[in-house]
């Protein structure tokens, strides 16, 4: 479960950055809309998967509500999932 959540977190972070760094400039500056559609769909699916996995993982670990809040907020901030992965999830991987 931890490995799946970590992979999803990193992919969600990458899709979020691609949305801001690639597809939105193409859409608004170059009037090319297609990349925004596909990257947006991928990001939306990864975002939902991340949130669901965060809730399941939070319940499995029996963490506090504060930790769930951190997991959810990480998905809303650029680079947030990468920070969360390094601070909270990577240490758990080394414990196993």
Phi, psi and omega in degrees: 000318181298315180297317178298317180293318179297317180296316179297319180298316180293316179296321178295318178296318178296316181295324179296315179292322177297323179299313181283321188272333185245299191286322180291317174299321177297321182291313188269331182264326184249359181056038174251108189267339188299315180300325180297324180295308185288318178293324178296318177296316180297316179296318179299316179294317179293324178296314179295317178299318179299313181297317178296315179294325178298317180293315179297315180296319178299316179293321180296320181276349181056046178279169179286166178295331177299319180293322175297318178301318178297317179298318181288317180296328179299328181283346182263348182251138174301136183069002182296319181290330178291318177297313181298321179298315182289321185280320188250323188267321181298317176300327177293324180296322182285340177287333186284000000 
